[in-house]
Amino acid sequence: MSRPLGLVPPGTVAVGGGLVILGLASYVYLAIAGHTLDTAGMSSVAVLWSIAFAVGPGLFFPIEQEITRIVAGRGVRGDGAGPVLSRGALLAAAILAALLLALLAAAEPLAQRLFEGDTAMVWVLAGAFVGLALAHTTRGVLAGTGAFGWYGAQLSVDGALRMSIAAVLGASGVDSPVWFGLVLVISPIASVLVTVPAVISRARPGASVIWLDLCRGLGLLTVTALLSQILVNIAVVDVRLLAPGDVASAAALLSALVLVRVPLFLFASLQASLLSGLATAVAAGDRRTYRHLLTRTLTVVTALGVIGIGVAVTAGPWLSVRLFDAPDVFGRADFGWLAFGTLAYLWAMVLGQGVLALGRHRDQALAWVLGFAVLVVVTLAPGDVVTRVEVGYAVGALAVAVTLAVVLARSESRPWLRTAQSAPIAVGHRP
């Protein structure tokens, strides 16, 4: 009889601790910004936050995953991580350069449509992308070499600085969204500098890396990561674009989304261990353990999501105003849709790990393409803008989950032809 694999392998506690601090920092940062900035300023910060954490992790987290996967495999053979870091850094730099050139070309229209005409916020966004590129690239080496303590330390430093700098700005009465935006630049870059010695010490020389090994699954992983991040973060940007005069809703929506995403932060520290357990079960041909892990995790996230819906519907409007000084424009129905969207998103994340463990990168990417298409259709339908955006998030995430469930149901009747060796190693999803 097979023995179920644990959900908490070595390293999860260290990474989870860092994620807790980083997650707490998000709430503290937004609370201070909400109580310090006026509605228009907070709206600009909300848009900056949403774009940075939709596009940045969507483009650079897959690079982290692939660096982790390759470095871990080379470590088993006693090969160094130096060449992997060099190639990964070049790839991240190329993507970053293209992103910065796009921002440069579109700076004026972006400033007019998203940031009240303040071009400085576009340059702050560029700086945030630089910080995320550096962070994800270096984390790949730390995770691949098993340096999870340093990985967690980088997350912790980022979070601690985010809270402390925001506190100083709030205590000083700084009311500029640019300064609050710069926190999202300074914190990740400083956290990378703190952990650079650990990265360099682990980037030992070794055999060269073939570009194909680094890029083989990167395209599909990037599609999946980018669409999943856009789906969970795009609501604020949608409201700003579709109702540019409604700055109150844009500011309030980010506060509401942060509140209903508490279950996502709790799930994040389990994501890496879940994929590791599922991939190991697939490699061993152990369907019983695979089903057990998937079923148990779905049960846990469903419980978290249902509790989240209850809290959001009953106390969400009150908490949003008290904690973040958000405009009092959302009711219980708004929070209900957003909280259900988070539950559906959790289902999609868990089922996606199951599909990924089977090596079915393409099916996972197609599911997110379908979900994003549903989101676009609902968001552009006639009706109230905020309602369309909220329902679009919920229905889009549900479409992804249902599609992935169908993929897994069909795989039950088929032999496992692909193994966990083709699956990337995830270190955690940070919404």
N, C-alpha and C positions, 0 to 999 in steps of 0.2 A: 504494500500500500504506500502510495506516495505521501510525503510529508509536506504540507503547505509551507511555502517560503514566507519568511518574515517580511513585513512592510518597512522595517527600519534597519537597513544595513549600516555599517560603519560610515560615518560622515554626515548622516542625516541630521543628527542632533546639532552639530556645529553649523551646518548650513541653515537648519531651521531656526537656530538662535539668531543668526544674522538676518534672516528674513523677518523675524518678529520685530527686531529693532527697526529695520527698513520700513516695514509696514506701519509700525507705530509712528515713525517719522513722517509718513505721508499724512496721517491724520493731524499731527501736531502742526506741520507746515501749513496745511490748508486751513486749519483752524485759526492760526495766527494771521495768515494772509487775509482770510475772510473778515476778521475783526479789525484789520488795519487799513485795507484798501477800500475805496468806494466801489460801487457796483460795476462801473465800467472797467476799473482797474482789475477787479477780481475776475471779470469776464475774460479779459486778455490773458491773465494767468491761467485760467481754466482751459482756454484754447491752446496755449503754449504747452501745458501739461499733457493734454489729450494728444496733440500731434507728436510730441517728443516720445511719449511712451506707447504710441501706436506704431510709428514708423521705425524708431530706433531699435527696440528689441526685435521687431519683425524682420529687420535686415541683418542685424548683428548677432542675435541669439543663435541662429543656425550655424554661424561660423564658430561660435563657442562650442556648440554641440559636436561639430565635426572635428575640431581640434581635440576636444575631450576624447572622442571615440578613437582617433588615430594615436594620440599620445598614450592612452591606456593600453592599446594593443601593442605598441612598440615597447612599453615598459615591461610587458610579460617576456619579451625577447631580449631585454636588457639594452634596448636601443634608446638613444637620447631624444629629448623633446625639442632641442634647438632648431632643427630644420623645419619642424612642424610650425613652431612659433613664427619663424621667418616667413614662411609661405602664407600662413594665416594672417599675419600682420599686413603683408602686401595686398592680400585679397580684401581685407577690411579697409585698407587705405584707398584702394581703387573705388570701392563702393562709396566710401565717405566723400572722396573727391567729386564723384558724379553727383552726389546729393548736395554738396555745397555749391557746385556750379549751378544746379537747378534753383537753389535758393537765391543765388546771386542774380540770376536772370529774371526771377519772378518776385524780387524783393518788394517793389512798389505795389503791384496788385495784391500781394499777400498782406502787406501792411494795411492797405485800404480796406480789404474785405474782412480781415481777421483781428487786427490789432489797433483799431481806431486810428489808422494812419501812422502809427509809431514804427518806423523802420528799425529802430533799435531792438525791438522784440524779435524781428526776423533774425538779426545777428545773434541774439541770445539763443534762439532756437538752433542756429548753426553750432554754437558752442555746446549745447546740450547733446547734439549728435556726436560731436567729438568725444565728449566724456563717455557716452554709451559705447562707442566703437572701441575705445581703449579698455573699458571695463570688461566687456564681453570677450575680447581677444585674450586678455591676461587670465580671466577666469577659466578659460578653456584649458590652459596649461596647469593651473592649480588643481582643477578637478581631475584632469587626466592623470596627474601624478599622485593623486590621493591626498593632496594638501588641503583638506576640507576645513581645517582650522583657519588657515590663511584665507580661504574662500569666504568663510563666515566673517572673518575679520574685515575683509574688504566691504562686504555688505553692511557690517556694523558701523564702520567709519563713515561710510556714505550717509547712513541714517542719522548718526550722531551729529555730524556736521550740518545736515539738512535742518535738524531741530534747533541746534544751537545758533546757527546764523540767522534763521528765521526769528528766533527769540530776540536776538540783538536788534534786528531790524524793527520788530514790533515794539520793543521797549524804547527804541530811539525815535519812534513816531514816523519812520520812513513810509511814505505813502506812494512810492513809485513802483508800478508793476515790473519795471526793468530790473530793479534791485532784487525783488523777490524771484524773478526769473533767473537771475545770475546764480542763485542758490543751486539751481539744477545743473549748473555748469561747474561751479567750484567743488561741490561735494563729491561727484564721481571722479573727477580728475585727481583730487587730493587723496581719495581712497586708493586709486591706482598707484600713486606715488608711494604711499605707505607700504604697499605690498610688492612693489617692483623688485626689491632684493630677493624676496622669496621666489618670484617668477624666474629671475635670472639664474638663481642657484639651481633651479630645477630644469632649466633649458640647456641641458648638456648636449655636446655635439653628437652626431649620429649619422646614419645613412640618409641620403637625400630623399625627399618626398616627391612622389610623382603627382603633378597637378591633378591628374584624373582621380587619384585616391581622395584628394581633398574636396574635389568639386562634384564627384559622381552623384551623390544624393542631395547636393546643396540646393539645386534649383527647386525641387519639389518641397524640400524642407522650408525654403524661404517663402514659397507661395503659402504654405500652411501657416507658418509663424506670422507672416505679414497680415494675412487675412484674419487670422484669429485675434491679433492685436487690434487691427482696425475695427473689427466687429464690436469688440468690447470697449473701445475708446472713442469711436467716431461720433457718438451721439451729440456731444457738446459742439463739435465742429459743424455738424449738420444743422443744428439750431441756429448757429451764428451765420451760416451761409443762407439758409432758407428764410430766416426771420432776423435780418441784420439789426433791426431796431430793438429787438427784444433781448437786451443785455442781461436783464434780471433772470430770465429763464436759463440762459447759458451759464451764468454764475451759479444758480441754484442746482442745475443739473449735475455738475461735477460733484458737488457736496452730496447729492443724493446717490450718485453712482458709487462714490467712495464708501458710503455707509452700507449699501447693499452688497458690496464686494467682500465683506469680512469673511464669508466662507471660502472665497478664492485664496485669501492669504493663508487660511488654515490648511487648504489642500496643497499649496505650493510646496511645502517641505516634504510631502509624501510622493510627489510626482516622479522624482528620480528613482526612488526605491521601488515604486510600482512598475515602471518600465523595466528596471533591472530584473525584478522577479518574473514578470511576464515573459521577457525575452529568454531568460534562463529556462523557464518551463517549456517554451516553444522549441528551444535547442535540444532539450531532453525528450521531446515528444510527449510531455506530461500534460495532457488535456485537463485532467482533474485539478491540478494545481492552478493552471491557467484560469479555469472557470471560477475556482474558489477565490483567487485574488481579485478577479474582475467583479464578481458578484459582491464580495465583501466591501470593496471600495465604492461601488455604486450605492450600496446600502448606507455607507457612512456619509457620502456627499449628499445623498437624498435627504438624510436626517438633518444635516447642516443646512441645506437649502430650505427645507420646510420651516425650520426654526427661524432662519433668516427672513422668510416671507412673513411669518407671524410678527416678528419684531418690527420689520419695515412698515407693515400695514398699520400696526397699532401705535408705534412711537416714532416712525420715520420723519414725518413733518416736524414734530416737536424737536427731535434730536438735531435735525439739519439746521434749524434756526438757532438753537442754543449752542451747539458745538462750533458751527462754522459761520454763524451770523449770516446765513444764506437768506436771500429774499424769500419771504413767505408766500410762494406762488404755487407750490405743489401740494396736492392732497393725497389721501390714502390710495386712491386708484393709481396715481402716478408711481408711487412707491411699490405697489403691488405688481405692476407690469415690469418694473426694473428688477425687482427681487426674483420674479419668476424667470426673467431672462438670465439672471445669474445662476439659478438652478439648472436651467437648460444648458448653459455654458459649461457648468461643472460636468453634466452628463457627457457633453461633447468631448471635454478634455479627457475624461476617464476612458471612454470608448475609443478615442483617438489613440491612447496609449496601447490599447488592445490591438488595434489595426496596425500600428507602427511596429509592435513586437513581432507581428507576422511578416514584416518586411513589405507591407503593402502601402508604400509611400504615396503612390499615385492615387489610390482610392481615398486616402486621407485628404490629400490636396483637393481632389474633386469634390469631396463633401464640403470643404470650406468654401470652394468656389460657388457651389450651389447655395450654401447658407448666405453668403455675401450677396448673391443675386436676389435672393428673397428679401433681404434687408433693403436693398436698393429699390425694389418694386414697391414695397410697403411704404418706405420713406417718401417716395415721390408720388404716392397716391393722393387724391384730393382729401381735404380735411384739415383739422387743427395740426399745426406743425409739430408741437411737442408730443402730442398723442401718437402721431405717425412715427416719430423717432423712437419713442418708447416701445411701441408695438413692433416696430421693425427690428429692434434689438432682440426682443423676446422671441419672435417668430423665426428670425434668422438663426439664432442659436439653436432653437428647437429643430429646425430643418437639418442642421449639421448633425445633431445627436441622432435623429431618426435615420438619416442616411448611413451613418456609421454603424448603427444597430443592425440595419439590413445587411451591410457588408459582413459583419461578424456572424449573423445568423446564417448567411450563405456559406461561410467558411466552415461551419460546423459539419457540413456534409461532405467536405473535401479534405484530402490529405494535406498536411502541412509540408508544402514543397519548399518553402523558403524559411530560413532560420533566423535566430536572433543576431547572427553575425552581421546581417545587413542593416540592423536597426541602430540608430544613433543612441548615444547615452545622453539623457537629459539630466540637468542639474536642478531644474525647478522652473516653473512658470511664474513670472512676476507681472501680474496685470497692472 
